[in-house]
Amino acid sequence: MTEPAVTVVVAVYNTMPYLTECLNSLVGQSIGRERLEVIAVDDGSTDDSGNELDRFAALYPDTVKVIHQENSGGPAAPSNRALDIATGRYVYFIGSDDYLGEEALERMVACADQHDSDVVVGKMVGTNGRYVHQKLYTGNNPDISLYTSALPFTLANTKLFRRELVEKHGLRFPEDLPVGSDQPFTIEACVRARRISVLSDYTYYYAVKRGDASNITYRADHLARLRCTAKIMKHTAGLIEPGPQRDAVFKRHFDWELSKLLQKDFPALDTGTKRLVCEGLAALLDEYYTDGLRDGTGVTRRVRFGLARRGAVEELSRAIADETEHGAPPFLLEGGRAFAAYPGFRDDAVGLEDRFYEVLGEAVPGRLAKSTELESAAWEQDGAELSLALRLRLGIIGDTSSAVVALAQGAMPKSADKPGALRMSKDARRPEAVGEFVREPAGGGRGTLLSARIPIQPVKAKRGVRVYADVAGSTYEIPVRTDGLPMPLARRWGRTVPYRVAANPNTKGRLVITTAPLWETKTGMLARLRRKLSGRKRKQTR
């Protein structure tokens, strides 16, 4: 038998019925079964997975090899056992609940042969709600770097590896990691690879989230995930010297694995577990959280890391719980700088420096949009002058003199983020402020109340109401959302030329003021039609 082009390793534990689709996708690969070796290791399954593996081995005896063993507690041991007997020039790993695109292996092997690549990453997508990071897949690239690409956020072992590289460096999966055991293998392979290629022109891999969310990643508790991440980072530190390259890899672990330990489920943990999590995080932060990583971390994560590092368990729990229930705290604007006023800010008992609370170069449009709330809207008329009186709560405190209301010149661009705000470019000009403004602190330190009177002009126009504010050196355009608040009734205004004036939400829930001569509106046309019909009836009765 000739040497297979690729060995596919499948570590299996209780993955029926997903296993069947996985195996079908392998034996149906366009590369051909004569160039393919599949080694599936049943890690003590208690469902029908073992029988299904044996069925495929009987159907495809020259392609599928099956090993049965006692349960080891994770995918590392079965993957290592398969590696020990693999014979392909390349080796590929697949989760036993996932499946491949039909041409996946043929395309990846061809790429590796053409470019002499030691690692090939094919585009992955998630199914059934499974999240898969996509920033790496912007196009085909025969030679990428671990340190200057999005590869650190794609560290699963679901890649094509040159087996010569694997054996030369004795790469195996650490069997003491129940979670993330593929990361040390993948990181070391990428550090030692002569060339890493990315293919984005085809969907190579479909990552499935099981209906019961029983994938092992979704089952691990806080302390298990913390211990595993610490071991991964220690292994990585032994491969990469301190500096920008190590920071580029560790950014993933701080932004992803470690940040997930401090999410909305943290306050519900028992006090002892919370303290252990904070102590473990503090050790990793002291060892690896450089000033560059700190300043490149978003303010929400940075504050949580800082509070954990200081052992401020009560303040940390309150910061997470408050943000979950009430939204992010307001920004304190002070001397051109912006600080997020989370618990512990300028608290001597906590002792966390201002730098942890400061907005440092990041864009915060979504946060500003969510914290800008319309509290009331009403028409006010003074003689012939008509105004729309608004009362808004803004998520900023301190020097709020830059916060004004203006009428936009057009629709928000498609580049605006989903919550609806936009950080304006440096050369963009904000529209002139309209009306009169009164600013006062909101109760409970939850922001600033801005009262505005917008004068209505006798012109045909449809203009969005925006708040403009300067935060940390950037100007933000924030549409005013109505959020179901009752709007004042449309009204007729003007004597010489009567107008219809309305203040209503558009299809995205943003406040828009519409003015038009009454005769051009449906109301005006219906009135003219009624008068015309009434006139005809009077003539007919004469």
Backbone torsions as a table, in degrees:
resi	resn	phi	psi	omega
1	MET	NA	134.0	179.5
2	THR	-72.1	158.0	179.1
3	GLU	-64.9	128.1	178.5
4	PRO	-64.3	150.1	174.4
5	ALA	-69.2	-36.4	-175.1
6	VAL	-148.2	138.5	171.2
7	THR	-104.2	126.4	175.8
8	VAL	-101.5	124.7	-179.1
9	VAL	-100.8	128.4	179.2
10	VAL	-126.1	109.7	173.4
11	ALA	-88.8	124.9	-169.2
12	VAL	-121.8	130.1	169.7
13	TYR	-150.9	107.4	173.2
14	ASN	51.4	58.7	-178.6
15	THR	-118.2	18.0	172.4
16	MET	-71.5	144.5	3.9
17	PRO	-89.6	2.5	-176.3
18	TYR	-63.8	-28.5	-177.0
19	LEU	-58.6	-37.3	-177.8
20	THR	-60.7	-46.0	179.2
21	GLU	-65.4	-37.1	177.4
22	CYS	-59.0	-51.5	-177.3
23	LEU	-66.5	-39.2	176.6
24	ASN	-60.1	-38.4	-179.9
25	SER	-68.4	-23.7	179.5
26	LEU	-82.0	-50.5	-177.7
27	VAL	-69.7	-16.1	178.1
28	GLY	-95.6	11.7	-178.9
29	GLN	-63.9	141.0	-178.4
30	SER	-67.4	-15.3	179.0
31	ILE	-65.4	-21.5	178.4
32	GLY	94.3	139.7	-176.6
33	ARG	-67.6	-22.8	178.7
34	GLU	-70.6	-18.2	178.4
35	ARG	-105.4	9.9	-171.0
36	LEU	-124.9	138.9	171.2
37	GLU	-126.3	127.4	176.8
38	VAL	-114.1	121.9	175.8
39	ILE	-116.1	111.6	-179.1
40	ALA	-109.6	128.0	-179.7
41	VAL	-113.6	115.0	178.2
42	ASP	-82.9	112.6	-174.8
43	ASP	-91.3	56.9	176.4
44	GLY	71.7	38.5	-179.4
45	SER	-60.4	145.7	177.7
46	THR	-109.6	-0.4	174.7
47	ASP	-98.9	-150.5	-176.8
48	ASP	-94.2	14.6	-177.0
49	SER	-61.5	-43.4	-179.1
50	GLY	-59.8	-43.8	179.0
51	ASN	-64.5	-38.0	179.6
52	GLU	-66.2	-38.2	176.5
53	LEU	-62.6	-44.2	-179.9
54	ASP	-63.5	-35.5	178.3
55	ARG	-62.8	-44.8	179.6
56	PHE	-68.5	-34.7	178.1
57	ALA	-64.7	-36.0	178.0
58	ALA	-71.5	-35.8	179.5
59	LEU	-72.9	-34.4	-175.1
60	TYR	-130.7	66.1	-173.0
61	PRO	-64.8	-24.1	-179.9
62	ASP	-86.4	-5.4	-175.3
63	THR	-119.8	-43.9	-171.4
64	VAL	-102.7	123.6	174.2
65	LYS	-113.7	138.2	-177.9
66	VAL	-124.8	135.0	174.4
67	ILE	-122.5	134.3	175.8
68	HIS	-110.1	136.1	179.2
69	GLN	-146.9	167.3	176.0
70	GLU	-67.0	153.2	-178.1
71	ASN	-63.9	133.5	-177.3
72	SER	-105.2	-10.9	178.3
73	GLY	95.0	1.2	-179.8
74	GLY	-177.9	173.7	-176.3
75	PRO	-78.9	-9.3	-173.9
76	ALA	-65.4	-52.2	-176.1
77	ALA	-61.2	-48.2	177.7
78	PRO	-63.3	-34.0	177.8
79	SER	-66.6	-40.5	178.5
80	ASN	-65.1	-40.0	-179.7
81	ARG	-64.0	-38.5	177.1
82	ALA	-66.9	-40.7	178.6
83	LEU	-59.2	-34.9	-176.8
84	ASP	-63.4	-24.9	-177.4
85	ILE	-116.4	5.0	-179.6
86	ALA	-65.4	145.4	-179.2
87	THR	-125.4	-5.5	-177.2
88	GLY	-70.2	157.4	174.9
89	ARG	-65.6	-32.5	176.9
90	TYR	-122.3	159.3	175.6
91	VAL	-129.1	140.7	-178.2
92	TYR	-132.7	142.0	-178.4
93	PHE	-114.9	137.2	178.4
94	ILE	-136.4	139.5	172.7
95	GLY	-70.1	141.1	-172.5
96	SER	-74.9	-2.5	173.1
97	ASP	-107.1	5.7	-178.8
98	ASP	-109.4	176.9	178.1
99	TYR	-151.3	163.7	-176.0
100	LEU	-107.7	154.1	167.4
101	GLY	-67.8	150.4	-170.8
102	GLU	-57.4	-35.4	-175.7
103	GLU	-99.5	10.4	-170.6
104	ALA	-57.0	-55.9	-174.6
105	LEU	-67.2	-39.7	179.3
106	GLU	-61.0	-43.9	-179.5
107	ARG	-67.3	-42.3	-177.3
108	MET	-70.2	-40.8	177.4
109	VAL	-63.2	-41.9	178.9
110	ALA	-61.6	-40.7	178.4
111	CYS	-63.6	-46.1	-179.8
112	ALA	-62.3	-41.1	178.9
113	ASP	-66.8	-40.6	-177.3
114	GLN	-68.4	-41.0	-172.3
115	HIS	-105.7	4.2	-178.6
116	ASP	57.3	42.8	-176.5
117	SER	-84.1	140.1	174.1
118	ASP	-89.3	-24.3	178.0
119	VAL	-136.9	133.3	175.0
120	VAL	-126.1	127.7	-180.0
121	VAL	-108.9	117.5	176.2
122	GLY	-97.7	147.3	-176.1
123	LYS	-56.2	131.4	176.5
124	MET	-111.1	147.4	171.2
125	VAL	-132.7	156.4	177.5
126	GLY	-96.8	149.9	175.2
127	THR	-128.6	157.2	178.3
128	ASN	59.3	32.7	178.0
129	GLY	86.2	9.3	178.7
130	ARG	-76.3	129.2	180.0
131	TYR	-85.9	132.1	174.4
132	VAL	-132.5	124.4	-179.7
133	HIS	-62.6	133.5	-171.8
134	GLN	-113.5	-4.8	-171.5
135	LYS	-65.7	-21.3	179.6
136	LEU	-72.0	-24.6	-169.1
137	TYR	-96.6	60.8	179.5
138	THR	-95.2	-6.2	-179.3
139	GLY	161.2	166.8	176.6
140	ASN	-68.9	137.8	178.4
141	ASN	-146.4	114.2	-175.6
142	PRO	-73.8	-13.5	-175.2
143	ASP	-150.0	97.6	178.5
144	ILE	-114.0	164.2	178.7
145	SER	-108.4	142.7	173.9
146	LEU	-61.3	-26.7	-168.7
147	TYR	-98.4	-14.4	-176.8
148	THR	-123.5	13.3	179.9
149	SER	-126.2	-177.8	177.2
150	ALA	-84.9	11.2	-177.7
151	LEU	-57.9	-36.5	177.9
152	PRO	-58.3	-19.9	177.8
153	PHE	-93.0	9.7	179.0
154	THR	-136.3	65.9	-171.4
155	LEU	-102.1	9.8	174.1
156	ALA	-62.7	157.9	-178.7
157	ASN	-85.3	10.7	-178.4
158	THR	-77.4	65.8	-176.3
159	LYS	-141.5	166.2	174.3
160	LEU	-93.5	123.9	-179.8
161	PHE	-118.2	139.0	173.3
162	ARG	-69.9	123.0	-174.6
163	ARG	-66.9	-28.4	176.5
164	GLU	-59.6	-40.2	177.1
165	LEU	-64.7	-44.4	-178.9
166	VAL	-59.0	-46.3	-176.4
167	GLU	-76.6	-34.7	179.6
168	LYS	-58.8	-39.1	-176.4
169	HIS	-103.7	6.8	177.5
170	GLY	59.6	39.9	-176.7
171	LEU	-72.8	125.0	175.8
172	ARG	-143.4	168.2	-177.2
173	PHE	-91.8	131.2	178.1
174	PRO	-66.5	122.2	-173.0
175	GLU	-84.7	-0.3	177.1
176	ASP	-96.8	9.2	178.6
177	LEU	-110.3	105.2	177.2
178	PRO	-69.5	-22.8	179.9
179	VAL	-129.2	135.8	173.8
180	GLY	77.8	19.4	-177.9
181	SER	-66.6	-16.9	178.0
182	ASP	-78.7	-19.7	-175.4
183	GLN	-66.1	-47.9	178.5
184	PRO	-58.1	-39.4	177.6
185	PHE	-61.6	-51.0	-176.5
186	THR	-66.0	-44.2	-179.1
187	ILE	-61.6	-45.9	-178.8
188	GLU	-66.3	-39.3	177.2
189	ALA	-60.9	-40.9	-179.2
190	CYS	-72.6	-33.8	176.6
191	VAL	-65.3	-39.7	-174.5
192	ARG	-90.7	-11.1	-176.8
193	ALA	-66.4	141.2	173.5
194	ARG	-73.1	-35.5	-179.4
195	ARG	-151.3	138.5	177.0
196	ILE	-119.9	128.9	-179.5
197	SER	-117.3	150.3	177.6
198	VAL	-123.6	135.3	176.8
199	LEU	-119.6	123.3	-176.9
200	SER	-122.0	7.3	-172.3
201	ASP	-90.4	8.5	-174.8
202	TYR	-161.4	151.0	174.9
203	THR	-87.0	106.3	-174.3
204	TYR	-86.9	-35.7	-169.0
205	TYR	-137.8	132.8	177.2
206	TYR	-112.5	110.8	-179.4
207	ALA	-91.5	121.8	-172.6
208	VAL	-103.1	130.5	168.5
209	LYS	-93.1	120.3	-177.1
210	ARG	-63.6	154.1	-178.9
211	GLY	-60.2	-30.0	178.8
212	ASP	-97.7	10.2	179.1
213	ALA	51.9	37.2	-175.3
214	SER	-92.1	7.8	172.8
215	ASN	-54.1	142.5	-172.1
216	ILE	-59.5	-32.1	179.9
217	THR	-60.4	-32.0	-175.0
218	TYR	-85.7	-5.6	-173.9
219	ARG	-104.3	-14.2	-173.2
220	ALA	-74.0	145.7	179.8
221	ASP	-88.8	177.8	-174.4
222	HIS	-59.4	-49.6	-174.6
223	LEU	-69.0	-35.9	177.0
224	ALA	-64.6	-43.7	179.1
225	ARG	-65.2	-37.6	178.9
226	LEU	-64.5	-46.1	179.9
227	ARG	-62.5	-42.7	-179.7
228	CYS	-64.7	-43.3	-179.8
229	THR	-64.1	-38.9	178.2
230	ALA	-60.9	-41.8	179.4
231	LYS	-68.1	-38.8	177.6
232	ILE	-62.0	-44.9	-178.0
233	MET	-68.1	-36.3	177.5
234	LYS	-64.4	-43.3	178.0
235	HIS	-61.3	-43.8	-179.3
236	THR	-64.8	-40.3	179.3
237	ALA	-61.7	-27.7	176.7
238	GLY	-75.8	-14.6	-179.7
239	LEU	-99.0	-30.6	-171.9
240	ILE	-124.3	127.3	179.3
241	GLU	-65.5	153.4	175.3
242	PRO	-56.3	141.8	179.8
243	GLY	144.1	-169.5	-175.3
244	PRO	-59.2	-34.7	-178.8
245	GLN	-68.2	-43.3	176.9
246	ARG	-65.0	-41.2	178.2
247	ASP	-58.6	-38.1	-178.0
248	ALA	-62.7	-34.9	178.2
249	VAL	-79.2	-43.9	-177.1
250	PHE	-70.3	-19.0	175.5
251	LYS	-56.8	-37.9	178.1
252	ARG	-60.0	-44.3	-174.6
253	HIS	-71.6	-34.9	176.0
254	PHE	-73.3	-40.7	-178.6
255	ASP	-73.6	-25.3	-170.0
256	TRP	-114.9	-81.8	-173.6
257	GLU	-57.7	-47.9	-175.3
258	LEU	-75.7	-35.6	176.8
259	SER	-62.3	-34.9	-178.0
260	LYS	-67.2	-16.6	176.9
261	LEU	-75.5	-15.7	-175.3
262	LEU	-118.9	47.5	178.0
263	GLN	-106.7	-167.4	-167.3
264	LYS	-62.2	-15.9	177.8
265	ASP	-84.4	-10.5	-177.8
266	PHE	-62.1	-47.8	-177.5
267	PRO	-58.4	-23.6	-177.8
268	ALA	-82.4	-10.0	178.6
269	LEU	-68.0	155.6	176.1
270	ASP	-69.6	158.1	-173.3
271	THR	-58.7	-41.0	-179.5
272	GLY	-62.2	-42.9	179.1
273	THR	-65.6	-40.8	178.8
274	LYS	-60.6	-41.2	179.7
275	ARG	-66.5	-40.2	178.6
276	LEU	-64.9	-40.3	177.3
277	VAL	-61.8	-45.6	-179.8
278	CYS	-64.1	-39.9	178.7
279	GLU	-64.7	-42.4	178.2
280	GLY	-65.1	-41.8	177.3
281	LEU	-64.2	-41.4	-179.6
282	ALA	-58.3	-40.5	179.2
283	ALA	-63.1	-42.8	179.7
284	LEU	-69.8	-38.4	178.4
285	LEU	-65.0	-42.3	178.7
286	ASP	-63.6	-35.7	-174.6
287	GLU	-81.8	-39.9	-166.9
288	TYR	-125.3	-11.2	-173.0
289	TYR	-86.8	87.6	-178.0
290	THR	-72.7	167.7	177.7
291	ASP	-59.8	-36.7	179.2
292	GLY	-65.0	-42.9	177.1
293	LEU	-66.0	-41.1	179.1
294	ARG	-59.1	-50.7	-175.9
295	ASP	-70.9	-20.6	178.4
296	GLY	-90.7	0.2	178.4
297	THR	-92.1	138.1	177.4
298	GLY	-58.0	151.8	-171.3
299	VAL	-61.4	-34.9	-179.9
300	THR	-62.9	-50.0	179.4
301	ARG	-66.0	-40.3	-176.3
302	ARG	-62.0	-42.8	178.5
303	VAL	-62.9	-44.5	-178.9
304	ARG	-63.3	-41.5	175.9
305	PHE	-61.7	-43.9	-178.4
306	GLY	-62.1	-42.8	179.2
307	LEU	-66.5	-39.1	177.1
308	ALA	-63.7	-41.6	-179.1
309	ARG	-62.1	-36.1	179.9
310	ARG	-83.0	-2.6	-178.1
311	GLY	70.5	21.7	-178.4
312	ALA	-85.2	70.9	-173.6
313	VAL	-62.5	-42.4	-178.3
314	GLU	-64.3	-46.8	-179.9
315	GLU	-65.2	-38.4	178.8
316	LEU	-63.8	-46.2	179.3
317	SER	-61.8	-40.5	-179.9
318	ARG	-67.6	-39.7	179.3
319	ALA	-60.9	-42.7	-178.9
320	ILE	-71.3	-46.6	-177.7
321	ALA	-64.2	-43.0	-179.9
322	ASP	-62.9	-42.7	-178.7
323	GLU	-68.1	-36.3	178.3
324	THR	-64.3	-41.2	-174.9
325	GLU	-86.0	-40.4	-171.8
326	HIS	-114.5	-5.7	-174.7
327	GLY	92.5	174.3	-176.6
328	ALA	-65.5	149.5	177.9
329	PRO	-70.2	164.6	-179.6
330	PRO	-69.9	161.0	172.6
331	PHE	-88.2	134.5	171.0
332	LEU	-90.9	116.8	178.6
333	LEU	-93.7	125.1	-172.4
334	GLU	-152.4	111.8	176.6
335	GLY	58.9	37.8	179.6
336	GLY	82.1	-0.7	178.1
337	ARG	-109.8	161.2	179.7
338	ALA	-130.7	134.5	179.9
339	PHE	-125.6	137.7	175.9
340	ALA	-84.7	119.5	-171.0
341	ALA	-83.3	61.3	175.9
342	TYR	-76.3	162.6	173.7
343	PRO	-53.2	141.2	-179.3
344	GLY	94.5	-9.5	-178.6
345	PHE	-65.8	123.0	-179.8
346	ARG	53.5	36.8	176.1
347	ASP	-101.8	113.3	-176.7
348	ASP	-60.2	-30.7	-179.4
349	ALA	-68.1	-29.0	177.5
350	VAL	-84.6	-44.6	175.5
351	GLY	72.4	31.0	179.8
352	LEU	-97.2	126.9	-174.3
353	GLU	-66.3	153.9	-177.3
354	ASP	-55.3	-30.9	-175.2
355	ARG	-55.9	-32.5	-179.6
356	PHE	-68.4	-26.5	-176.4
357	TYR	-96.8	-3.5	-172.0
358	GLU	-87.9	143.5	172.5
359	VAL	-78.0	115.9	-172.2
360	LEU	-119.0	80.2	173.9
361	GLY	83.1	-14.6	-178.8
362	GLU	-76.8	153.3	174.7
363	ALA	-87.2	138.6	-177.4
364	VAL	-127.6	39.3	-176.5
365	PRO	-65.5	-41.6	-179.4
366	GLY	-62.6	-40.2	-179.0
367	ARG	-65.9	-41.9	178.5
368	LEU	-66.9	-38.9	-179.8
369	ALA	-64.2	-43.2	-178.3
370	LYS	-67.7	-29.4	-176.1
371	SER	-93.4	2.4	176.1
372	THR	-98.9	112.6	-173.3
373	GLU	-124.6	134.8	174.6
374	LEU	-84.7	124.8	-179.0
375	GLU	-100.5	-29.7	178.3
376	SER	-161.4	155.7	176.9
377	ALA	-148.6	133.0	-177.8
378	ALA	-155.5	150.1	174.0
379	TRP	-79.2	141.5	172.9
380	GLU	-130.8	127.9	-179.2
381	GLN	-120.9	133.2	177.7
382	ASP	-127.4	96.8	-174.5
383	GLY	65.6	-123.2	-180.0
384	ALA	-87.3	-5.7	-176.4
385	GLU	-91.2	132.5	178.8
386	LEU	-120.1	136.3	178.5
387	SER	-134.7	155.2	171.0
388	LEU	-102.3	116.6	-178.9
389	ALA	-93.3	122.2	-178.8
390	LEU	-118.2	148.4	172.5
391	ARG	-130.3	118.8	-175.1
392	LEU	-124.5	149.0	170.3
393	ARG	-105.5	125.0	-179.5
394	LEU	-106.0	145.0	-179.3
395	GLY	-84.8	44.4	177.8
396	ILE	-138.8	149.4	175.7
397	ILE	-137.2	174.5	-179.7
398	GLY	86.8	-130.9	-178.7
399	ASP	-79.8	88.9	-176.2
400	THR	-101.2	17.8	-175.3
401	SER	-63.3	-21.8	-179.7
402	SER	-77.7	-14.7	-175.0
403	ALA	-78.6	117.3	-179.3
404	VAL	-138.6	165.5	175.1
405	VAL	-108.0	138.0	177.2
406	ALA	-144.4	165.0	176.8
407	LEU	-99.2	124.0	-176.7
408	ALA	-68.1	155.6	-179.8
409	GLN	-86.3	-11.6	-179.3
410	GLY	-171.7	-166.7	-178.6
411	ALA	-74.5	156.9	174.8
412	MET	-63.9	140.2	179.1
413	PRO	-69.0	160.4	-180.0
414	LYS	-64.0	-18.6	-179.5
415	SER	-74.5	-10.6	178.6
416	ALA	-63.4	143.9	-177.2
417	ASP	-74.9	169.7	-171.8
418	LYS	-57.8	-43.8	178.2
419	PRO	-63.8	-17.8	169.9
420	GLY	111.3	3.5	177.5
421	ALA	-101.5	170.4	-176.1
422	LEU	-147.5	129.9	170.2
423	ARG	-83.4	119.8	-174.1
424	MET	-77.6	149.7	177.6
425	SER	-68.3	159.6	-175.0
426	LYS	-60.6	-33.2	-176.6
427	ASP	-93.7	1.8	179.7
428	ALA	-76.2	144.5	178.4
429	ARG	-105.9	127.9	176.9
430	ARG	-78.3	146.8	175.9
431	PRO	-61.2	156.2	178.9
432	GLU	-67.3	142.6	177.4
433	ALA	-63.0	147.6	179.5
434	VAL	-121.7	143.8	172.6
435	GLY	80.9	-160.6	-176.6
436	GLU	-114.6	148.9	-175.3
437	PHE	-131.4	142.4	171.9
438	VAL	-131.2	127.3	-179.3
439	ARG	-115.1	135.9	178.4
440	GLU	-150.6	152.2	-179.3
441	PRO	-63.7	140.1	173.5
442	ALA	-80.8	156.6	-179.3
443	GLY	-64.7	146.4	176.5
444	GLY	71.9	16.2	179.8
445	GLY	65.1	24.2	-175.8
446	ARG	-90.2	16.0	176.7
447	GLY	134.9	-155.3	-177.5
448	THR	-126.0	135.3	173.9
449	LEU	-89.8	126.2	179.7
450	LEU	-115.2	117.3	175.4
451	SER	-101.1	129.5	-176.6
452	ALA	-134.7	142.0	173.5
453	ARG	-117.5	113.2	-176.8
454	ILE	-99.3	111.7	179.7
455	PRO	-69.0	138.6	179.3
456	ILE	-91.4	130.9	-179.6
457	GLN	-101.9	143.1	-179.7
458	PRO	-78.9	68.2	177.9
459	VAL	-136.3	155.4	175.0
460	LYS	-79.8	117.9	-175.3
461	ALA	-162.4	156.9	173.3
462	LYS	-135.4	105.3	-170.2
463	ARG	-125.0	132.8	175.8
464	GLY	-77.4	143.1	178.0
465	VAL	-90.9	125.1	-176.6
466	ARG	-125.7	150.6	166.4
467	VAL	-105.0	135.7	175.7
468	TYR	-117.0	132.2	-178.6
469	ALA	-146.9	145.1	177.1
470	ASP	-97.6	123.1	-179.6
471	VAL	-134.1	118.4	175.9
472	ALA	53.5	44.2	175.0
473	GLY	84.7	0.8	178.7
474	SER	-121.9	146.5	175.6
475	THR	-98.3	132.4	-179.2
476	TYR	-114.9	138.6	174.3
477	GLU	-104.4	119.3	-172.4
478	ILE	-122.9	108.2	175.4
479	PRO	-62.5	143.8	178.2
480	VAL	-85.1	118.9	179.5
481	ARG	-92.2	142.6	-179.6
482	THR	-87.5	-27.0	176.7
483	ASP	48.3	40.9	176.7
484	GLY	80.2	1.6	178.9
485	LEU	-66.8	133.1	179.1
486	PRO	-60.1	133.8	178.8
487	MET	-98.3	152.4	178.7
488	PRO	-64.1	149.6	-179.7
489	LEU	-64.6	146.3	174.0
490	ALA	-60.5	149.7	-177.1
491	ARG	-141.6	159.7	174.7
492	ARG	-90.4	137.8	-176.1
493	TRP	-147.4	143.4	178.8
494	GLY	100.6	142.3	-178.2
495	ARG	-104.1	-53.0	-177.9
496	THR	-61.8	-52.1	174.0
497	VAL	-124.4	104.0	-177.8
498	PRO	-69.3	138.7	179.5
499	TYR	-119.4	153.9	168.9
500	ARG	-103.9	127.6	-177.8
501	VAL	-120.2	131.0	-179.2
502	ALA	-137.4	145.8	173.3
503	ALA	-125.5	108.3	-173.6
504	ASN	-142.2	159.4	173.7
505	PRO	-77.0	145.9	173.1
506	ASN	-84.9	-169.3	-175.2
507	THR	-65.0	-19.2	178.5
508	LYS	-98.1	7.6	177.8
509	GLY	80.5	17.2	-178.8
510	ARG	-100.2	140.5	-174.7
511	LEU	-71.0	129.3	179.9
512	VAL	-130.5	134.9	174.6
513	ILE	-101.5	124.7	-179.0
514	THR	-117.3	127.2	175.0
515	THR	-126.4	140.5	179.4
516	ALA	-159.4	145.3	173.7
517	PRO	-53.4	136.6	-173.5
518	LEU	-56.9	-35.2	-175.8
519	TRP	-69.2	-17.5	178.8
520	GLU	-89.9	-10.3	-176.8
521	THR	-89.4	165.2	177.6
522	LYS	-60.3	-39.2	179.4
523	THR	-61.2	-44.7	179.7
524	GLY	-65.8	-41.4	-179.5
525	MET	-65.8	-40.1	178.3
526	LEU	-65.0	-38.5	178.8
527	ALA	-64.1	-43.3	179.1
528	ARG	-63.9	-39.1	-179.8
529	LEU	-64.9	-41.2	179.2
530	ARG	-63.8	-41.6	179.2
531	ARG	-63.8	-39.9	-178.6
532	LYS	-65.4	-44.2	179.5
533	LEU	-65.8	-38.4	179.2
534	SER	-63.7	-39.2	179.1
535	GLY	-64.0	-40.7	179.4
536	ARG	-63.5	-41.3	-179.4
537	LYS	-63.3	-39.4	-180.0
538	ARG	-64.6	-40.8	179.0
539	LYS	-62.9	-38.4	-176.9
540	GLN	-68.5	-27.7	-177.7
541	THR	-84.8	-9.6	-179.0
542	ARG	-78.5	NA	NA
